[in-house]
Amino acid sequence: MKINPNATPVTLGTPSLATVQDVAASADAPCVPHTPAEDAGRLQTARDQLRDMPEVDAPFVSAMQDALKAGQLRVDTAQLAQAMMDFYRK
């Protein structure tokens, strides 16, 4: 595979204006205290949702593979190599 450093980068997951506005609106919402039981219930719900998620995001991986094949994704190989070395040195 040839990596083209001049290819147009792919942007995945860019938030829409509506998403940004929703986040901004929720930041203005008052903070309501919760009981430990309510917090535990929310935490258990989050754990259940996380457990049910696939370990690998197959659609994202596929999109990245397609972008690489099409030459639409720039990869700084030196930065990637350094990040891998840093990770495995820990």
N, C-alpha and C positions, 0 to 999 in steps of 0.2 A: 504494500500500500504506500502511496506517495502522499506526504503531508505538504500541502500548499500553504506557505506562510502568508500569502496574499489573499486567501479566500475570505469571503464574508462570514463573520462569526454567526452562529445560531444562538438565538436568545430563546430560552425556554422558561415558561412560568412567569412572564412579565405581568405584574398586577394590573388589573383594569382600573379605570378611574373610579368605578363603583366600589371596588374592593378597598381602595385607598380612602374613599369617603366613609365607608362603613367602619374602618379602623379608627378614623379620626372621630367619628361620632361616638364610638364606644369608649374612647379615651375620656370623653366628657361625662360619661355616665357616672353616677355616684357609686362609691364603693360600699357594698352592703356586706356586713359581717355574716359569716356562715358558721353553723355549728360543726363540731368535729364529725358528727355523723353525716352531715351533708357533704362535707369535704371528702370523707371516706367513700361515700357513694359515687361522687364525681370521679375520684381517683380509680375506683374499681371499673367504672364505665370506660375510662380512658385506657386502662390496662386491657380490658376485653377487646376494645377496638384495635389496639396495637397488636394483640395476640392474633387477631383475625386478619391482619394485613400480611401480604406476602413478604417474604424476606428480601426479594429483589423486585424492584419496580420494572417489570418486563417492558411495558410500553415506553418508558423513559430510556431504557437501555437500547431498545430497538431504534428509537428516534436518534439517539446519539450515534449508533452504528451507521444509520442511513446518512446522517450529516457528515460523518467522517468519510464514507465512501464517495459522497458527492463533492467532497472538498469544501464543504461549507463551515467547517469547524477548524479554528486555528489552535494548534497545540504548541506551547512553548516547551520543547522537549528538555531543555536544560532545567527549567523550573520543575517540570514533572519528575525528572531524575532526582533533583535535589529533595523534593518533597518525599519521594519514595525512600531515599537514603535516610532522611531525618526520621521518618516513621519507623523504619526497621532498626535504627540505632537506639531507640528508646527502650 
